[in-house]
Amino acid sequence: MAFNKIHHIAIICSDYQKSKHFYVEILGLEILNEVFRKERQSYKLDLALNGKYIIELFSFPNPPQRPSRPEAQGLRHLAFEVDNVSEERERLIKKGVDVEPIRTDEFTGRKFTFFADPDDLPLELYEK
């Protein structure tokens, strides 16, 4: 294998407008492209961070719920690198997002914290 990088992360949401608002208005990701695929009754929203394509946000009719959080088989969480976890945590709280207390990674000594998207997908802030 000759991987260059991770190309994107796909997320399926239960309420498209609510998730779109969260990822665009709360987290500040940039919309690159948005399409409604009539044959699938599905939206596909391409989102970027700092101009780089990273997330595909999908909606599908009646998607099954995630079995448990965060120890279900599959993707455990999505982590965003930030310069200052404390500052970003406060910004999220001011926007009405419930954010866990800050912890310190016992192996790296770096600060991190968790919060959730509208479908309870675990998201992490990890200090640079």
Phi and psi in degrees as GROMACS dihedral restraints (atoms count N, CA, C in turn):
[ dihedral_restraints ]
;  ai    aj    ak    al  type     phi  dphi    fc
    3     4     5     6     1  -131.3    20    10
    4     5     6     7     1    65.8    20    10
    6     7     8     9     1   -68.4    20    10
    7     8     9    10     1   142.7    20    10
    9    10    11    12     1   -97.1    20    10
   10    11    12    13     1   -41.4    20    10
   12    13    14    15     1  -173.6    20    10
   13    14    15    16     1   172.7    20    10
   15    16    17    18     1   -78.3    20    10
   16    17    18    19     1   127.0    20    10
   18    19    20    21     1   -77.4    20    10
   19    20    21    22     1   -48.5    20    10
   21    22    23    24     1  -164.8    20    10
   22    23    24    25     1   170.0    20    10
   24    25    26    27     1  -122.8    20    10
   25    26    27    28     1   131.5    20    10
   27    28    29    30     1  -103.1    20    10
   28    29    30    31     1   132.4    20    10
   30    31    32    33     1  -126.1    20    10
   31    32    33    34     1   129.8    20    10
   33    34    35    36     1  -102.2    20    10
   34    35    36    37     1   126.8    20    10
   36    37    38    39     1  -110.9    20    10
   37    38    39    40     1   163.3    20    10
   39    40    41    42     1   -94.1    20    10
   40    41    42    43     1   -28.3    20    10
   42    43    44    45     1  -129.8    20    10
   43    44    45    46     1    99.2    20    10
   45    46    47    48     1   -57.4    20    10
   46    47    48    49     1   -49.5    20    10
   48    49    50    51     1   -63.6    20    10
   49    50    51    52     1   -39.8    20    10
   51    52    53    54     1   -65.2    20    10
   52    53    54    55     1   -44.4    20    10
   54    55    56    57     1   -69.8    20    10
   55    56    57    58     1   -39.1    20    10
   57    58    59    60     1   -59.1    20    10
   58    59    60    61     1   -46.4    20    10
   60    61    62    63     1   -58.4    20    10
   61    62    63    64     1   -45.4    20    10
   63    64    65    66     1   -61.2    20    10
   64    65    66    67     1   -52.3    20    10
   66    67    68    69     1   -71.5    20    10
   67    68    69    70     1   -31.1    20    10
   69    70    71    72     1   -91.0    20    10
   70    71    72    73     1   -53.1    20    10
   72    73    74    75     1   -82.1    20    10
   73    74    75    76     1   -38.5    20    10
   75    76    77    78     1   -84.2    20    10
   76    77    78    79     1   -52.1    20    10
   78    79    80    81     1   -85.1    20    10
   79    80    81    82     1   -19.1    20    10
   81    82    83    84     1    82.7    20    10
   82    83    84    85     1    20.7    20    10
   84    85    86    87     1   -73.6    20    10
   85    86    87    88     1   151.6    20    10
   87    88    89    90     1   -94.7    20    10
   88    89    90    91     1   135.7    20    10
   90    91    92    93     1   -79.5    20    10
   91    92    93    94     1   123.6    20    10
   93    94    95    96     1   -95.8    20    10
   94    95    96    97     1   -40.5    20    10
   96    97    98    99     1  -160.0    20    10
   97    98    99   100     1   144.2    20    10
   99   100   101   102     1  -139.3    20    10
  100   101   102   103     1   126.4    20    10
  102   103   104   105     1  -135.5    20    10
  103   104   105   106     1   149.9    20    10
  105   106   107   108     1  -109.1    20    10
  106   107   108   109     1   121.3    20    10
  108   109   110   111     1   -97.4    20    10
  109   110   111   112     1    96.4    20    10
  111   112   113   114     1   -56.5    20    10
  112   113   114   115     1   -42.5    20    10
  114   115   116   117     1   -62.1    20    10
  115   116   117   118     1   -24.3    20    10
  117   118   119   120     1  -107.7    20    10
  118   119   120   121     1    -3.3    20    10
  120   121   122   123     1    50.8    20    10
  121   122   123   124     1    48.2    20    10
  123   124   125   126     1  -137.4    20    10
  124   125   126   127     1   133.8    20    10
  126   127   128   129     1   -89.0    20    10
  127   128   129   130     1   150.9    20    10
  129   130   131   132     1  -134.5    20    10
  130   131   132   133     1   119.7    20    10
  132   133   134   135     1  -119.3    20    10
  133   134   135   136     1   118.5    20    10
  135   136   137   138     1   -93.0    20    10
  136   137   138   139     1   125.4    20    10
  138   139   140   141     1  -119.9    20    10
  139   140   141   142     1   148.6    20    10
  141   142   143   144     1  -126.2    20    10
  142   143   144   145     1   153.2    20    10
  144   145   146   147     1  -122.0    20    10
  145   146   147   148     1   122.6    20    10
  147   148   149   150     1    53.0    20    10
  148   149   150   151     1    40.0    20    10
  150   151   152   153     1    79.7    20    10
  151   152   153   154     1     0.9    20    10
  153   154   155   156     1  -109.6    20    10
  154   155   156   157     1   125.0    20    10
  156   157   158   159     1   -59.4    20    10
  157   158   159   160     1   124.8    20    10
  159   160   161   162     1  -135.9    20    10
  160   161   162   163     1   -30.5    20    10
  162   163   164   165     1  -129.0    20    10
  163   164   165   166     1   135.5    20    10
  165   166   167   168     1  -106.1    20    10
  166   167   168   169     1   119.6    20    10
  168   169   170   171     1  -103.5    20    10
  169   170   171   172     1   120.5    20    10
  171   172   173   174     1  -113.6    20    10
  172   173   174   175     1   152.4    20    10
  174   175   176   177     1  -123.9    20    10
  175   176   177   178     1   139.7    20    10
  177   178   179   180     1  -136.4    20    10
  178   179   180   181     1   150.2    20    10
  180   181   182   183     1   -63.8    20    10
  181   182   183   184     1   126.2    20    10
  183   184   185   186     1    52.4    20    10
  184   185   186   187     1    56.9    20    10
  186   187   188   189     1   -70.5    20    10
  187   188   189   190     1   147.1    20    10
  189   190   191   192     1   -67.8    20    10
  190   191   192   193     1   148.8    20    10
  192   193   194   195     1   -75.5    20    10
  193   194   195   196     1   155.9    20    10
  195   196   197   198     1   -66.9    20    10
  196   197   198   199     1   133.5    20    10
  198   199   200   201     1   -61.5    20    10
  199   200   201   202     1   -42.4    20    10
  201   202   203   204     1  -161.0    20    10
  202   203   204   205     1   168.4    20    10
  204   205   206   207     1  -128.9    20    10
  205   206   207   208     1   133.8    20    10
  207   208   209   210     1  -101.8    20    10
  208   209   210   211     1    13.9    20    10
  210   211   212   213     1   -90.0    20    10
  211   212   213   214     1    10.6    20    10
  213   214   215   216     1   -66.4    20    10
  214   215   216   217     1   151.0    20    10
  216   217   218   219     1   -60.6    20    10
  217   218   219   220     1   141.5    20    10
  219   220   221   222     1   112.7    20    10
  220   221   222   223     1  -159.4    20    10
  222   223   224   225     1   -59.1    20    10
  223   224   225   226     1   124.3    20    10
  225   226   227   228     1   -80.9    20    10
  226   227   228   229     1   -49.8    20    10
  228   229   230   231     1  -163.3    20    10
  229   230   231   232     1   168.9    20    10
  231   232   233   234     1  -115.1    20    10
  232   233   234   235     1   126.0    20    10
  234   235   236   237     1  -110.7    20    10
  235   236   237   238     1   136.1    20    10
  237   238   239   240     1  -109.6    20    10
  238   239   240   241     1   127.8    20    10
  240   241   242   243     1   -77.7    20    10
  241   242   243   244     1   135.3    20    10
  243   244   245   246     1  -133.7    20    10
  244   245   246   247     1   158.9    20    10
  246   247   248   249     1   -74.6    20    10
  247   248   249   250     1   -36.9    20    10
  249   250   251   252     1  -141.2    20    10
  250   251   252   253     1   107.1    20    10
  252   253   254   255     1   -62.2    20    10
  253   254   255   256     1   -41.3    20    10
  255   256   257   258     1   -60.3    20    10
  256   257   258   259     1   -45.7    20    10
  258   259   260   261     1   -65.0    20    10
  259   260   261   262     1   -44.8    20    10
  261   262   263   264     1   -68.4    20    10
  262   263   264   265     1   -35.9    20    10
  264   265   266   267     1   -60.0    20    10
  265   266   267   268     1   -45.8    20    10
  267   268   269   270     1   -62.9    20    10
  268   269   270   271     1   -39.2    20    10
  270   271   272   273     1   -61.2    20    10
  271   272   273   274     1   -43.6    20    10
  273   274   275   276     1   -64.7    20    10
  274   275   276   277     1   -43.4    20    10
  276   277   278   279     1   -60.2    20    10
  277   278   279   280     1   -42.2    20    10
  279   280   281   282     1   -63.8    20    10
  280   281   282   283     1   -23.4    20    10
  282   283   284   285     1   -93.3    20    10
  283   284   285   286     1     8.4    20    10
  285   286   287   288     1    88.3    20    10
  286   287   288   289     1    14.0    20    10
  288   289   290   291     1   -91.4    20    10
  289   290   291   292     1   133.5    20    10
  291   292   293   294     1   -79.5    20    10
  292   293   294   295     1   117.1    20    10
  294   295   296   297     1  -121.2    20    10
  295   296   297   298     1   135.0    20    10
  297   298   299   300     1   -66.5    20    10
  298   299   300   301     1   162.1    20    10
  300   301   302   303     1   -61.3    20    10
  301   302   303   304     1   154.8    20    10
  303   304   305   306     1   -73.9    20    10
  304   305   306   307     1   137.2    20    10
  306   307   308   309     1  -119.2    20    10
  307   308   309   310     1   170.2    20    10
  309   310   311   312     1  -119.8    20    10
  310   311   312   313     1   129.3    20    10
  312   313   314   315     1   -67.0    20    10
  313   314   315   316     1   119.6    20    10
  315   316   317   318     1   -66.0    20    10
  316   317   318   319     1   -19.7    20    10
  318   319   320   321     1   -93.7    20    10
  319   320   321   322     1   -35.5    20    10
  321   322   323   324     1  -105.4    20    10
  322   323   324   325     1   -19.0    20    10
  324   325   326   327     1    78.1    20    10
  325   326   327   328     1     6.4    20    10
  327   328   329   330     1   -91.0    20    10
  328   329   330   331     1   150.6    20    10
  330   331   332   333     1   -82.1    20    10
  331   332   333   334     1   149.0    20    10
  333   334   335   336     1  -155.9    20    10
  334   335   336   337     1   162.5    20    10
  336   337   338   339     1  -156.1    20    10
  337   338   339   340     1   163.4    20    10
  339   340   341   342     1  -120.0    20    10
  340   341   342   343     1   152.4    20    10
  342   343   344   345     1  -148.8    20    10
  343   344   345   346     1   179.8    20    10
  345   346   347   348     1  -131.7    20    10
  346   347   348   349     1   152.6    20    10
  348   349   350   351     1   -83.3    20    10
  349   350   351   352     1  -179.9    20    10
  351   352   353   354     1   -60.3    20    10
  352   353   354   355     1   -20.1    20    10
  354   355   356   357     1  -100.7    20    10
  355   356   357   358     1    15.6    20    10
  357   358   359   360     1    68.9    20    10
  358   359   360   361     1    21.9    20    10
  360   361   362   363     1   -69.9    20    10
  361   362   363   364     1   124.8    20    10
  363   364   365   366     1   -69.2    20    10
  364   365   366   367     1   128.4    20    10
  366   367   368   369     1  -121.7    20    10
  367   368   369   370     1   147.3    20    10
  369   370   371   372     1  -126.8    20    10
  370   371   372   373     1   143.6    20    10
  372   373   374   375     1  -104.7    20    10
  373   374   375   376     1   127.7    20    10
  375   376   377   378     1  -128.0    20    10
  376   377   378   379     1   125.0    20    10
  378   379   380   381     1   -73.7    20    10
  379   380   381   382     1   138.0    20    10
